[in-house]
Every structure is written in structure tokens, then in C-alpha cells.
Amino acid sequence: MTRIFVLNGVNLCSLGQRRPEVYGTLTLNNIETLLRDAFPDVDLEFRQTDYEGEMVGFVQEAGGSDGLVINPGAWTHYSYALHDALEAVDIPKIEVHLSNVHAREEWRRHSVISPAVDAVVAGMGAEGYVAAVRYVLTRIGEH
Ligand code: DQA
């Protein structure tokens, strides 16, 4: 079975309550359910952490899987550690943002993560996760 990691970073546990006008009303559990329903034949490893070192460990672990989708939250904008962890894993890697980071504050327009991934999805809400997993499947020739 194809195994894909879907990793969620700092503060994404608060989805649903946190700025719903920006991030939508779905909780992280809702997004997980959406993905499991959309991809019943994929072994999804869906995780969230507020700890940068733990996230680095998740990325290293994902290196042994078929692909990785990551919403790094605010780490997007400054975590060189996460960049380096992603750079070191040789699987399809997609960066996802619920909001359109390019239409927001200046500091959100720059991602230190993007150079280490294959593609970036921003502003599609939870649908962005679905698109990202679908693209990983395309990359590995599953669909
Ligand atoms: C986010 C965008 C980031 O700038 C922010 O810090 C987040 C969520 C998004 O999904 O739109 O926590 O990654």
C-alpha cells in the first residue's frame, strides 16, 4: 500500500477556532477525515506537532515512505532546520498552506521551505491538501 505522510506544524491543532475567516472552519480532524475519505486506498500517516525537533523527526521518518505533504505553519517563514530535513529526504514533497500567504503580511510571502520541496499549494483551504496528495500519487505513478 502506498504510504504518504501528511504533516502539520505549529498551531495547526487550533484549526476551526483560529481565525476561521483566514483558515476556514474545518478542524484538523475534519481535514484528516476528508483525506481518508478521498484516498481510501492510501496509507495516510497524518500528524501534527508544535515542536520543531519532533517535526524534523517526522520528516526523517517520512523519508522511508512514498511521499510527503507538509503544512509547516509559521515555521515556513524561518525554520532552516526544517528546510535541511526536507532537503535530505528523496521522495515527492509538497508544501501546503490553507491561506494565500502571498496576499497577507509581507513576512508570510517568503518561505524558507519552498526551495526544498517539489511544489507549493496556497490559498485553496482544505482542498489544497487533497490536491497535494493527488499530486504525490501522480508523481509516483499511482494515478
Ligand atoms: C499557514 C500560513 C502560515 O503563515 C501560518 O503561520 C500558519 C498557517 C497556512 O496554512 O495558511 O500557521 O501555513
Residues whose N, C-alpha, C, O or C-beta is under 5 A from the ligand:
A	BS01	DQA	V10 N11 N71 G73 A74 V96 H97 L98 S99 R108
